[in-house]
Amino acid sequence: MTYGLTAINDSSYVQIDPENPRLCAIYSGVYSSTSYICTVSFPAPITTQEPPCIFIRNSQGNIDDIYTDMTVLGSAGSWTGFRITAYNIDMRPAGKWFASVFAAKATADYGMRMWSSTGALIYDTGTVPVLFTRANHSWSYIGKNQINPVTVGYTWRNTMQGTLLADEYFMINPFSRGLLSPASLRWTPIGVRFNYNQSCLEVYGITALGTWADFGSPGAVFARLPAT
């Protein structure tokens, strides 16, 4: 940084810097639906060029639900919400969420604000920072199994295990696309959920045609949003 202000904590971690904005939660809430598709609309569009990172925690009351699709709605400069689709039509998505971007929103009545050299607001005292708790891209292939009473497929389990804290979420963006399969010209739908019984994130390949044991290294990223 050539000009401006930098704040460094007692662990020598840069917390505020005009050239490296922190990830901040812009909106948060709960999601629920009367069908297997759940659409969440933001209170106002998020105006960043890059889409927001969507963090969720699926409800323990719907422990068998698998989410096979997440789509950020809108376009660059005007992201309006997101949509979650469950695998089976009898599933009802429910849980908590927050949307975050590497920018800030003018919310505080008192405190401090900081802008970048291009005039973008990158820090506001009232914008809640996202507190990353853990991340991992290592997965164990479990094999073909009965995922739930009506679904057969293949399972990968993240090797990082740990109880989901009361205010902790996982980022769903890395699991919003499908998988290549050796026996199909089309991609295989994938599903994701936090498995509360195994205390880890699980990914499912929804197919009976076969799949590769190594499905890549998508990131399992967890973060806390205090007081939610």
Salt bridges, closest charged atoms under 4 A:
ASP124 OD2 - ARG113 NE 2.45
ASP167 OD2 - ARG224 NH2 2.82
GLU168 OE2 - ARG134 NE 3.02
GLU202 OE2 - ARG157 NE 2.63
